[in-house]
Amino acid sequence: MNTHTIDTSAPAISADAYDTTAFHADADAIAVVTNTTAPDAVALPAPDASTAELLAAAQEAGRRAVPAPLAETALVARPLLRRVGLPVPDGPLSYAVAPELTIRYARPAASAVGSAGCLGDDDTLLVTGTLRRVPWARTATAVVVLATAPSGPVLFTLTPDQAVLTPGGNLAEEPRDDLHLAALEIPAPKVRRISPELLDEARLRAALARAALIAGAAERCVELTVAHTAARTQFGRPLSRFQAVKQEQARLIEEAALVRAAVQAAATPLDTGGAAAHFAVAAAKTQASASVAEIARIAHQLHGAIGITRLSPLHLATTRLWSWRDEDGDETTWAPALARSVTSATLWPTLTATP
């Protein structure tokens, strides 16, 4: 069995320099990526991996600042494609939830009611609009799009070369590209009508994938900070021996543990679906996004000036934390959703139930 590796040996790599062509070269390949933040490889999980295993892989990808859409592929795109019965392409995949697209049917059906294009002889679509800040769009084999057609929610796939791509990036220089569509025809075999519940699941999967990445990057901040304070000396003794430093490290470890626990607790509810999934994922993303500020603050404070330089591996973790905090909904988005998912009658059983 072949192993294809993406080796990024430089301390920091711009988004345009990422090479994900070997992410999954063929069906017999084990897709792995190496990064200078950790010399090991992160394998793309098997298609039949459990949600807990997928979350663990995404967390590890976040810890190692893997320059590839592992979480987007494994936790969001592939499960959605399998759910609707569409083929799962090899290679890196991305996703976009885009209710703002303008969609009509390419072959309008004769009808005396409604505007032209509101009904179709088949599900072939004409799509116009912009998919904004699509993760890793320029390197994706396919993008899974969830939108609203005249008949209701739909899921379809497209390739980046079918759109006009405007390159973009987040603070960590990960690709976040805009895809401009102008009456793009999506053939019926690539379109599936979906339920509102599956559309909700897509949003939950995206948020939980981002929370898992945050959990991994938070763990990396802990590792780097503990190592730095143990090695750095001041007034003849290691920084880690000072009481104030110990207290800050304890707070850092606590915040990272909160995020990790919230993410792990969401694995089973996501498989179950329903109100339990909404509660668990909302709790995970709320906690993950809310903890970012404190985790990054403590890590940089204890590193001092060296931590903000590109020579320090800390920036690979903290710039991702700051970026991922806002993506797929920040804490101000998910906290109200968390509150709405419980009532006075269900709050206490929800908080005390064993996952």
Order of alpha helices (4+ residues) and beta strands (2+ residues): beta-beta-beta-alpha-alpha-beta-beta-beta-beta-beta-beta-beta-beta-alpha-beta-beta-alpha-alpha-alpha-alpha-alpha-alpha
